[in-house]
Amino acid sequence: METVSHVFARFGWVRTLKFKIVAMAVVTGVLSALVTTQLVLFTTQANIQQMLMQGESDDVERTAALLGTKIDMLRDALKAVARQAPAPLWDDPAAMQGYLASNQGLNALFESVLAARSDGAMLARMAKDQISTDLPNIGDRAYFQQALRTDQPVLSDPLVARVAKTPVVIIAISSQAPDSQVVGVIAGVLRLQSNNLFSEVTRTVHSKGARVLIMDRAGVLLAHTNPAQLLGPAAEEPGLMDVFSRWHAVGSPIDTTGAATLSQGHLVAMAGIPDSDWTLVRLTPLAAALQPVDAAQATAWKAAGGVGLLAALLAGAVAWRLTRPISTLRARAKKMLLEEDSSTEGWPQDGGEIGQLALAFQQVVEQRQQKQGETQALLVQLEAVLDHAEVGITFTRNGHFELVSRQFCQIFQFDKQRVIGKPTRLMHPSAEAYQALSERAYPAFMQHGAFDGEVQLARVTGELFWAHMRGRAVMPGDQSKGTIWTVEDITASREHRERLAWTSSHDSLTGLVNRPAFEEQLTRSTERAGTEPFCAMFIDLDHFKQVNDTGGHAAGDALLRDVAHILAAQVRQADTVARLGGDEFAILLRGCPLPQALEVGEKLRSAVAAYRLPWEGQSFGVSTSIGLVAVDAGYPSAAEVMRAADAACYAAKEQGRNAVAVFDPQAPA
């Protein structure tokens, strides 16, 4: 009986690739039964998964809607108390405490309830029907400042309470006097673990193996099945990382329609909570969600196991026999690549296509050795050119360094041998900065094939510096071919340029905006005054000459500096304080109505009048004459505004100085 090897030797066609393809087709037919079984199971699983995902999305949508209703109820309750608060209460802390204590329903809904004046001073605070004496100023809180600007309830970002030291959110609403002037803010504090907020939702699913969390747009956890995760990052939640990244990349939308998807071994369902910046998320392990499907699959695979096992044994035996030359060829080619072995030994001696392929590989080895020699010579020449360049040069491809010059390594303090092959992210201070440059450079490369700009980079020590970067694609429109970059450290020249720009627009003595810069800002504001009215002040120091005459110019300069600091401290950051020259100052109050501007003027006048300059055993002081003008579309130019403010300032001096006067357009010139 002839052996298999004798049969193969007699029939040479058996060694051809065509025969092997036919043999694999036969094996494929045997395996078709297993593939069919798998296809049926996959289709069934897909249908069941779709049903589960729809049910989860509907359930989370309903739960989110209920939470939205609960938040609306809390807002409405707080709004009713704020609207009914009589104006006199805001001047009487004891009466305000009694008013808060009388609203037992509000105290039952919130962990604590507080009332604060418009300057942030807290009048009263009730914590679970108990009067609290701990009354910190909340004027710097973002929710408080936002509540002052609107008549609707404000829902704060999650924060740690100053008194209770626990994670909370706060609902705040302004209270207005009969003349619509905001007199204060009433706020309700909700612990994130409070039964009045989320705890019932997070507890109901704990026994089912699922996790429920609530996050805001920034990805901060407001509720979690595990309370220890509160205020942590949702992006690190197991099973949620990929879904969160996609959601955050499209702007973190608060979509109240439920949606579900499979990700990282979990069934993830999400729905936005109405009228908030929060999203409800439920994470269910697929092992628990798809347990019925897994049981059905196990049964089906047991039935198909017998046939599948027999077919697998047959396919394995045939494949092993047929692919031995290919395996030999693969092993020899791998050795050639890893060890750069150019010998002719070890290649498969086969009469078919594999033998011909082995001969082709040997020819490739010879050609590669020749090309490597030529390439190495070119690289040596190229590195010599790069190392003599005055600027840093690098060649990058697919986000990695392939060539770097000596000057480039000196700029970044890189080790030249170690940086080759490393990601170009190393040049940037953060991943966000790297991404920002990519987004900035990509359109330039696509349109012009080059990039030219100033970028802040980082040395290997972490030191930041400014660089002038120029990049040019080897092949415009195809960055996969690589990019040549030049880098020049311009930190010193940039700082010099910025100092010059600052000096040209600021007063060297006081550090305030100078007259040309102020007039430029005033011109822009006057052009928009029809839609964005504002107020302007002209300030002249009374009796300043006496300071110069008695104490000398050094005393006068010291007093001017201190007065400048006093003026700047009394206004908002959005306002502009300028020194026009000598003892004259001006202030631009953007978006400030006249009554409020008058209050600011009085504050300025009082603060300067109260100031004293101790100088060489003497004490100097000045007062201010302040001219105030409310600017609208009736002023055609900045010069007209300045004349009006100057006239008002003159009127203040006529009133005996140390006064604030408002410009009257009807008054005789």
For each residue, the residues with C-beta under 8 A, 3 or more apart:
1:
2: 6 7
3: 6 7
4: 7 8
5: 8 9
6: 2 3 9 10
7: 2 3 4 10 11 14
8: 4 5 11 14 15
9: 5 6
10: 6 7
11: 7 8 14
12: 15 16 351 352
13: 16 18 19
14: 7 8 11 19
15: 8 12 19 350 351 352 354
16: 12 13 19 20 352 353
17: 20 21 352 353
18: 13 21 22
19: 13 14 15 16 22 23
20: 16 17 23 24 322
21: 17 18 24 25
22: 18 19 25 26
23: 19 20 26 27 318 322
24: 20 21 27 28 318 319 322
25: 21 22 28 29
26: 22 23 29 30
27: 23 24 30 31 311 314 315 318 319
28: 24 25 31 32
29: 25 26 32
30: 26 27 33 311 314 315
31: 27 28 34 35 311 312 315
32: 28 29 35 36
33: 30 36 37 304 307 308 311
34: 31 37 38 304 307 308 311
35: 31 32 38 39
36: 32 33 39 40
37: 33 34 40 41 300 301 304 308
38: 34 35 41 42
39: 35 36 42 43
40: 36 37 43 44 300
41: 37 38 44 45 296 297 300 301
42: 38 39 45 46
43: 39 40 46 47
44: 40 41 47 48 293 296
45: 41 42 48 49 290 293 297
46: 42 43 49 50
47: 43 44 50 51
48: 44 45 51 52 290 292 293
49: 45 46 52 53 262 290 293
50: 46 47 53 54
51: 47 48 54 55
52: 48 49 55 56 260 267 289 290
53: 49 50 56 57 260 261 262 267 269
54: 50 51 57 58 260
55: 51 52 58 59
56: 52 53 59 60 258 260 267 269 282 284 289
57: 53 54 60 61 258 259 260 269 271
58: 54 55 61 62 258
59: 55 56 62 63 258 269 282
60: 56 57 63 64 258 260 269 270 271 280 281 282
61: 57 58 64 65 256 257 258 271
62: 58 59 65 66 258
63: 59 60 66 67 201 271 280
64: 60 61 67 68 256 258 271 272 273 274 279 280
65: 61 62 68 69 256 271 274
66: 62 63 69 70
67: 63 64 70 71 198 201 214 273 278 280
68: 64 65 71 72 256 273 274 275 276
69: 65 66 72 73 274
70: 66 67 73 74 196 197
71: 67 68 74 75 155 273 275 276
72: 68 69 75 76 274 275
73: 69 70 76 77 109
74: 70 71 77 78 109 110 171 188 190 196
75: 71 72 78 79 153 155 171 173
76: 72 73 79 80
77: 73 74 80 81 105 106 109 188
78: 74 75 81 82 106 110 153 171 172 173 186 187 188
79: 75 76 82 83 153 173
80: 76 77 83 84
81: 77 78 84 85 103 106 113 186
82: 78 79 85 173 174 175 185 186
83: 79 80 175
84: 80 81
85: 81 82 89 90 96 99 115 175 184 186
86: 89
87: 90 177 178 183
88: 91 92 95
89: 85 86 92 95 96 99 115
90: 85 87 96 115 117 123 175 183 184
91: 88
92: 88 89 95 96
93: 96 97 123 124
94: 97 98
95: 88 89 92 98 99
96: 85 89 90 92 93 99 100 115 123 124
97: 93 94 100 101 123 124 126 131
98: 94 95 101 102
99: 85 89 95 96 102 103 115 124
100: 96 97 103 106 107 113 114 115 124 125 126
101: 97 98 104 107 126 129 131
102: 98 99
103: 81 99 100 106 107 113
104: 101 107 108 129
105: 77 108 109
106: 77 78 81 100 103 109 110 113 188
107: 100 101 103 104 110 113 126 128 129
108: 104 105
109: 73 74 77 105 106 188 196
110: 74 78 106 107 113 171 188 189 190 196
111: 127 128 164 168 188 189 190 191 194 196
112: 125 126 127 128 132 163 164 188 189
113: 81 100 103 106 107 110 125 126 186 187 188 189
114: 100 122 124 125 126 138 186 187 189
115: 85 89 90 96 99 100 122 123 124 125 175 184 185 186 187
116: 120 121 122 123 137 138 139 144 184 185 187
117: 90 120 121 123 183 184
118: 148 182 183 184 185
119: 139
120: 116 117 137 138 139 140 141 144
121: 116 117 135 137 139
122: 114 115 116 125 135 136 137 138
123: 90 93 96 97 115 116 117 135 184
124: 93 96 97 99 100 114 115 131 135
125: 100 112 113 114 115 122 131 132 134 135 163
126: 97 100 101 107 112 113 114 129 130 131 132
127: 111 112 130 132 163 164
128: 107 111 112
129: 101 104 107 126
130: 126 127
131: 97 101 124 125 126
132: 112 125 126 127 135 163
133:
134: 125 163
135: 121 122 123 124 125 132
136: 122 162 163
137: 116 120 121 122 140
138: 114 116 120 122 141 144 162 187
139: 116 119 120 121 144 145
140: 120 137 144 145
141: 120 138 144 145 156 159 170
142: 145 146 156 157
143: 146 147 154 155 156 157 170 172 187
144: 116 120 138 139 140 141 147 148 172 185 187
145: 139 140 141 142 148 149
146: 142 143 149 150 154 172
147: 143 144 150 153 154 172 173 174 185 187
148: 118 144 145 174 182 185
149: 145 146
150: 146 147 154 174
151: 173 174 176
152: 173
153: 75 78 79 147 171 172 173
154: 143 146 147 150 171 172 173
155: 71 75 143 169 170 171 276 277
156: 141 142 143 159 169 170 171 172
157: 142 143 169 216 218 220
158: 167 168 169 192 216 220 222 230 231
159: 141 156 167 168 169 170
160: 165 166 167 168 231
161: 164 165 166 167 168 189 191
162: 136 138 165
163: 112 125 127 132 134 136
164: 111 112 127 161 168 189 191
165: 160 161 162
166: 160 161 191 192 193
167: 158 159 160 161 191 192 193 222 230 231
168: 111 158 159 160 161 164 189 190 191 192
169: 155 156 157 158 159 190 192 197 222
170: 141 143 155 156 159 187 188 189 190
171: 74 75 78 110 153 154 155 156 187 188 190
172: 78 143 144 146 147 153 154 156 185 186 187 188
173: 75 78 79 82 147 151 152 153 154 185 186 187
174: 82 147 148 150 151 182 184 185
175: 82 83 85 90 115 182 183 184 185 186
176: 151 180 181 182 183
177: 87 180 181 182 183
178: 87
179:
180: 176 177
181: 176 177
182: 118 148 174 175 176 177 185
183: 87 90 117 118 175 176 177
184: 85 90 115 116 117 118 123 174 175
185: 82 115 116 118 144 147 148 172 173 174 175 182
186: 78 81 82 85 113 114 115 172 173 175
187: 78 113 114 115 116 138 143 144 147 170 171 172 173
188: 74 77 78 106 109 110 111 112 113 170 171 172
189: 110 111 112 113 114 161 164 168 170
190: 74 110 111 168 169 170 171 194 196 197
191: 111 161 164 166 167 168 194 197
192: 158 166 167 168 169 197 198 222 223 230 231
193: 166 167 197 198 199 227 230
194: 111 190 191 197 198 199
195: 199 200
196: 70 74 109 110 111 190
197: 70 169 190 191 192 193 194 223
198: 67 192 193 194 201 202 214 222 223
199: 193 194 195 202 203 223
200: 195 203 204
201: 63 67 198 204 205 212 214 223 280
202: 198 199 205 206 212 213 223 224 225
203: 199 200 206 225
204: 200 201 212
205: 201 202 208 210 211 212 225 282
206: 202 203 210 225
207:
208: 205 284 288
209: 284 285 288
210: 205 206 225 282 283 284 285 288
211: 205 224 225 226 237 282 283 284
212: 201 202 204 205 223 224 225 280 281 282 283
213: 202 221 223 224 225 229 234 237 240 280 281 283
214: 67 198 201 221 222 223 224 273 278 279 280 281
215: 219 220 221 222 234 278 279 281
216: 157 158 219 220 222 277 278 279
217: 252 254 277
218: 157 252
219: 215 216 233 234 235 244 248 252
220: 157 158 215 216 231 232 233 234
221: 213 214 215 224 229 230 231 232 233 234 237
222: 158 167 169 192 198 214 215 216 230 231 278
223: 192 197 198 199 201 202 212 213 214 230
224: 202 211 212 213 214 221 227 228 229 230 232
225: 202 203 205 206 210 211 212 213
226: 211 229
227: 193 224 230
228: 224
229: 213 221 224 226 232 237
230: 158 167 192 193 221 222 223 224 227
231: 158 160 167 192 220 221 222
232: 220 221 224 229 236
233: 219 220 221 236 237
234: 213 215 219 220 221 237 240 244 281
235: 219 240 241 244 245 248
236: 232 233 241
237: 211 213 221 229 233 234 240 241 244 283
238: 241 264 266 283
239: 263 264 265 266 268 283 285
240: 213 234 235 237 243 244 263 264 266 268 281 283
241: 235 236 237 238 244 245 264
242: 245 246 263 264
243: 240 246 247 261 263 268 270
244: 219 234 235 237 240 241 247 248
245: 235 241 242 248 249
246: 242 243 249 250
247: 243 244 250 252 253 270 279
248: 219 235 244 245 251 252
249: 245 246
250: 246 247 253
251: 248
252: 217 218 219 247 248 279
253: 247 250 272
254: 217 272 273 276 277 278 279
255: 259 270 271 272
256: 61 64 65 68 271 272 273 274
257: 61 271
258: 56 57 58 59 60 61 62 64 269 270 271
259: 57 255 269 270 271
260: 52 53 54 56 57 60 267 268 269 270
261: 53 243 267 268
262: 49 53 266 267 268 286
263: 239 240 242 243 266 268
264: 238 239 240 241 242
265: 239 285 286 287
266: 238 239 240 262 263 283 284 285 286
267: 52 53 56 260 261 262 283 284 285 286 289
268: 239 240 243 260 261 262 263 281 282 283
269: 53 56 57 59 60 258 259 260 281 282 284
270: 60 243 247 255 258 259 260 279 280 281 282
271: 57 60 61 63 64 65 255 256 257 258 259 279 280
272: 64 253 254 255 256 276 278 279 280
273: 64 67 68 71 214 254 256 276 278 279 280
274: 64 65 68 69 72 256
275: 68 71 72
276: 68 71 155 254 272 273
277: 155 216 217 254
278: 67 214 215 216 222 254 272 273
279: 64 214 215 216 247 252 254 270 271 272 273
280: 60 63 64 67 201 212 213 214 270 271 272 273
281: 60 212 213 214 215 234 240 268 269 270
282: 56 59 60 205 210 211 212 268 269 270
283: 210 211 212 213 237 238 239 240 266 267 268
284: 56 208 209 210 211 266 267 269 288 289
285: 209 210 239 265 266 267 288 289
286: 262 265 266 267 289 290
287: 265 290 291 294
288: 208 209 210 284 285 291
289: 52 56 267 284 285 286
290: 45 48 49 52 286 287 293 294
291: 287 288 294 295
292: 48 295 296
293: 44 45 48 49 290 296 297
294: 287 290 291 297 298
295: 291 292 298 299
296: 41 44 292 293 299 300
297: 41 45 293 294 300 301
298: 294 295 301 302
299: 295 296 302 303
300: 37 40 41 296 297 303 304
301: 37 41 297 298 304 305
302: 298 299 305
303: 299 300
304: 33 34 37 300 301 307 308
305: 301 302 308 309
306: 309 310
307: 33 34 304 310 311
308: 33 34 37 304 305 311 312
309: 305 306 312 313
310: 306 307 313 314
311: 27 30 31 33 34 307 308 314 315
312: 31 308 309 315 316
313: 309 310 316 317
314: 27 30 310 311 317 318
315: 27 30 31 311 312 318 319
316: 312 313 319 320
317: 313 314 320 321
318: 23 24 27 314 315 321 322
319: 24 27 315 316 322 323
320: 316 317 323 324
321: 317 318 324
322: 20 23 24 318 319
323: 319 320 326 327
324: 320 321 327 328
325: 328 329 348 350 352 354 355
326: 323 329 330 354
327: 323 324 330 331
328: 324 325 331 332 346 347 348
329: 325 326 332 333 347 348 354 357 358 361
330: 326 327 333 334
331: 327 328 334 335 346
332: 328 329 335 336 346 347 348 358 361
333: 329 330 336 337 361
334: 330 331 337 338
335: 331 332 338 339 341 346
336: 332 333 339 340 341 342 361 365
337: 333 334 340
338: 334 335
339: 335 336
340: 336 337
341: 335 336
342: 336 365 366 369
343: 346
344: 347 362
345:
346: 328 331 332 335 343
347: 328 329 332 344 358 359 361 362
348: 325 328 329 332 354 355 358
349: 355 358
350: 15 325 354 355 358
351: 12 15 355
352: 12 15 16 17 325 355 356
353: 16 17 356 357
354: 15 325 326 329 348 350 357 358
355: 325 348 349 350 351 352 358 359
356: 352 353 359 360
357: 329 353 354 360 361
358: 329 332 347 348 349 350 354 355 361 362
359: 347 355 356 362 363
360: 356 357 363 364
361: 329 332 333 336 347 357 358 364 365
362: 344 347 358 359 365 366
363: 359 360 366 367
364: 360 361 367 368
365: 336 342 361 362 368 369
366: 342 362 363 369 370
367: 363 364 370 371
368: 364 365 371 372
369: 342 365 366 372 373
370: 366 367 373 374
371: 367 368 374 375
372: 368 369 375 376
373: 369 370 376 377
374: 370 371 377 378
375: 371 372 378 379
376: 372 373 379 380
377: 373 374 380 381
378: 374 375 381 382
379: 375 376 382 383
380: 376 377 383 384
381: 377 378 384 385
382: 378 379 385 386 403
383: 379 380 386 387 403 405
384: 380 381 387 388
385: 381 382 388 389
386: 382 383 389 393 403 404 405 406 408
387: 383 384 405 406 407
388: 384 385
389: 385 386 392 393 405 407 486
390: 407
391: 407 486 487 488
392: 389 404 405 407 408 409 410 411 412 486 487 488
393: 386 389 403 404 405 407 408 484 485 486 487
394: 401 403 404 405 408 484 485 487
395: 401 402 403 404 482 483 484 485
396: 399 400 401 402 424 482 483 485
397: 400 402 480 481 482 483
398: 480
399: 396 423 424 425
400: 396 397 421 422 423 424
401: 394 395 396 404 419 420 421 422 423 424
402: 395 396 397 420 421 482
403: 382 383 386 393 394 395 420
404: 386 392 393 394 395 401 408 409 414 416 419 420
405: 383 386 387 389 392 393 394 408 409
406: 386 387 409 410 416
407: 387 389 390 391 392 393 410 411
408: 386 392 393 394 404 405 411 412 414 487
409: 392 404 405 406 412 413 414 415 416 419
410: 392 406 407 413
411: 392 407 408 459 467 487 489
412: 392 408 409 419 426 427 457 459 460
413: 409 410 459 460 461
414: 404 408 409 418 419 426 460
415: 409 418 419
416: 404 406 409 419 420
417: 420
418: 414 415 422
419: 401 404 409 412 414 415 416 422 426
420: 401 402 403 404 416 417
421: 400 401 402
422: 400 401 418 419 426
423: 399 400 401 426
424: 396 399 400 401 427 428 434
425: 399 428 431 434
426: 412 414 419 422 423 460
427: 412 424 434 457 458
428: 424 425 431 433 434 437 457 458
429: 433 456 457 458 462 464
430: 433 434
431: 425 428 434 435
432: 435 436
433: 428 429 430 436 437 456
434: 424 425 427 428 430 431 437 438
435: 431 432 438 439
436: 432 433 439 440
437: 428 433 434 440 441 455
438: 434 435 441 442
439: 435 436 442
440: 436 437 443 444 451 453
441: 437 438 444 445 451 453 471
442: 438 439 445 446
443: 440 446 447
444: 440 441 447 448 450 451 452
445: 441 442 448 449 450 451 471 473 476 477 479 483
446: 442 443 477
447: 443 444
448: 444 445 476
449: 445 472 473 476 477
450: 444 445 470 471 472 473 476
451: 440 441 444 445 469 470 471 472
452: 444 469 470 471
453: 440 441 468 469
454: 466 467 468 469 490 494
455: 437 466 467 469
456: 429 433 464 465 466 467
457: 412 427 428 429 464 465 466 467 469 487
458: 427 428 429 462 463 464 465
459: 411 412 413 462 463 464 465
460: 412 413 414 426
461: 413
462: 429 458 459
463: 458 459
464: 429 456 457 458 459
465: 456 457 458 459 489 491
466: 454 455 456 457 489 490 491 494
467: 411 454 455 456 457 487 488 489 490 491
468: 453 454 487 488 490
469: 451 452 453 454 455 457 485 486 487
470: 450 451 452 485 486
471: 441 445 450 451 452 483 484 485 486
472: 449 450 451 483 484
473: 445 449 450 476 477 478 479 481 482 483
474: 481 482 483 484
475: 478 481
476: 445 448 449 450 473
477: 445 446 449 473
478: 473 475 481
479: 445 473 482 483
480: 397 398
481: 397 473 474 475 478
482: 395 396 397 402 473 474 479
483: 395 396 397 445 471 472 473 474 479
484: 393 394 395 471 472 474
485: 393 394 395 396 469 470 471
486: 389 391 392 393 469 470 471
487: 391 392 393 394 408 411 457 467 468 469
488: 391 392 467 468
489: 411 465 466 467 492
490: 454 466 467 468 493 494
491: 465 466 467 494 495
492: 489 495 496
493: 490 496 497
494: 454 466 490 491 497 498
495: 491 492 498 499
496: 492 493 499 500
497: 493 494 500 501
498: 494 495 501 502
499: 495 496 502 503
500: 496 497 503 504
501: 497 498 504 505
502: 498 499 505 506
503: 499 500 506 508
504: 500 501 517
505: 501 502 513 514 516 517
506: 502 503 511 512 513 514 517
507: 510 511 512 513 514 578 579
508: 503
509: 557 560 561 579
510: 507 560 561 564 579
511: 506 507 564
512: 506 507 564 567 568 577 578 579 585
513: 505 506 507 517 518 521 576 577 578 579
514: 505 506 507 517 518 578 579
515: 518 519 578 579 580 581
516: 505 519 520
517: 504 505 506 513 514 520 521 578
518: 513 514 515 521 522 576 578 580 586 588
519: 515 516 522 523 638 642
520: 516 517 523 524
521: 513 517 518 524 525 576 588
522: 518 519 525 526 536 586 588 638 641 642
523: 519 520 526 527 637 638
524: 520 521 527 528
525: 521 522 528 529 532 534 588 590 631
526: 522 523 529 631 635 637 638 640 641
527: 523 524
528: 524 525 531 532
529: 525 526 532 533 534 631 632 633 635
530: 533 632 633
531: 528
532: 525 528 529 590 591
533: 529 530 591 593 630 631 632
534: 525 529 588 589 590 591 592 631
535: 589 592 593 594 597 628 629 630 631
536: 522 586 587 588 589 628 629 631 641 642 645
537: 586 587 589 597 601 604 626 627 628 629 645
538: 584 585 586 626 627 629 642 645 646 648 649
539: 567 584 585 586 587 604 624 625 626 627 649
540: 583 584 585 624 625 649 653
541: 544 563 583 584 585 608 622 623 624
542: 622 623 624 625 653 657 658
543: 546 547 622 623 657
544: 541 547 548 556 559 582 583 622
545: 548 549
546: 543 549 550 620
547: 543 544 550 551 555 556 559 613 620 622
548: 544 545 551 552 553 555 556
549: 545 546
550: 546 547 555 618 620
551: 547 548 554 555 556 613 615 616 618 620
552: 548 555 556
553: 548 556 557
554: 551 557 558
555: 547 548 550 551 552 558 559 613 615 616 620
556: 544 547 548 551 552 553 559 560
557: 509 553 554 560 561
558: 554 555 561 562 613 615
559: 544 547 555 556 562 563 613 620 622
560: 509 510 556 557 563 564 579 583
561: 509 510 557 558 564 565
562: 558 559 565 566 611 613
563: 541 559 560 566 567 585 608 611 622
564: 510 511 512 560 561 567 568 577 579 585
565: 561 562 568 569
566: 562 563 569 570 604 607 608 611
567: 512 539 563 564 570 571 577 585 587 604 608
568: 512 564 565 571 577
569: 565 566 607
570: 566 567 600 603 604 607
571: 567 568 575 577 587 589 600 604
572: 575 589
573:
574: 590 591
575: 571 572 587 588 589 590 592
576: 513 518 521 587 588 590
577: 512 513 564 567 568 571 585 586 587
578: 507 512 513 514 515 517 518 585 586 587 588
579: 507 509 510 512 513 514 515 560 564 584 585
580: 515 518 584 585 586
581: 515 584
582: 544
583: 540 541 544 560 622
584: 538 539 540 541 579 580 581
585: 512 538 539 540 541 563 564 567 577 578 579 580
586: 518 522 536 537 538 539 577 578 580 642 645
587: 536 537 539 567 571 575 576 577 578 604
588: 518 521 522 525 534 536 575 576 578
589: 534 535 536 537 571 572 575 592 597 600
590: 525 532 534 574 575 576
591: 532 533 534 574
592: 534 535 575 589 596 597 600
593: 533 535 596 597 630
594: 535 597 598 628 630 662
595: 598 599
596: 592 593 599 600
597: 535 537 589 592 593 594 600 601 628 630
598: 594 595 601 602 628 660 662
599: 595 596 602 603
600: 570 571 589 592 596 597 603 604
601: 537 597 598 604 605 626 628 660
602: 598 599 605 606 660
603: 570 599 600 606 607
604: 537 539 566 567 570 571 587 600 601 607 608 624 626
605: 601 602 608 609 623 624 626 658 659 660
606: 602 603 609 610
607: 566 569 570 603 604 610 611
608: 541 563 566 567 604 605 611 622 623 624
609: 605 606 621 623 624 658
610: 606 607
611: 562 563 566 607 608 621 622
612: 619 620 621
613: 547 551 555 558 559 562 619 620 621
614: 618 619
615: 551 555 558 618 619 620
616: 551 555
617:
618: 550 551 614 615
619: 612 613 614 615
620: 546 547 550 551 555 559 612 613 615
621: 609 611 612 613
622: 541 542 543 544 547 559 563 583 608 611
623: 541 542 543 605 608 609 657 658
624: 539 540 541 542 604 605 608 609 658
625: 539 540 542 649 652 653 657 658 659 661
626: 537 538 539 601 604 605 648 649 652 659 660 661
627: 537 538 539 644 645 646 647 648 649 650 651 652 661 663
628: 535 536 537 594 597 598 601 645 648 660 661 662 663
629: 535 536 537 538 641 644 645 648 662 663
630: 533 535 593 594 597 662 663
631: 525 526 529 533 534 535 536 635 641
632: 529 530 533 635
633: 529 530
634: 665
635: 526 529 631 632 640 641 644
636: 640
637: 523 526 640 641
638: 519 522 523 526 641 642
639: 642 643
640: 526 635 636 637 643 644
641: 522 526 536 629 631 635 637 638 644 645
642: 519 522 536 538 586 638 639 645 646
643: 639 640 646 647
644: 627 629 635 640 641 647 648 663 665
645: 536 537 538 586 627 628 629 641 642 648 649 663
646: 538 627 642 643 649 650
647: 627 643 644 650 651 663 669
648: 538 626 627 628 629 644 645 651 652 661 662 663
649: 538 539 540 625 626 627 645 646 652 653 661
650: 627 646 647 653 654
651: 627 647 648 654 655 661 663 667
652: 625 626 627 648 649 655 657 659 660 661
653: 540 542 625 649 650 656 657 659
654: 650 651
655: 651 652 659 661
656: 653 659
657: 542 543 623 625 652 653
658: 542 605 609 623 624 625
659: 605 625 626 652 653 655 656
660: 598 601 602 605 626 628 652
661: 625 626 627 628 648 649 651 652 655
662: 594 598 628 629 630 648
663: 627 628 629 630 644 645 647 648 651 667
664: 667
665: 634 644
666:
667: 651 663 664
668:
669: 647
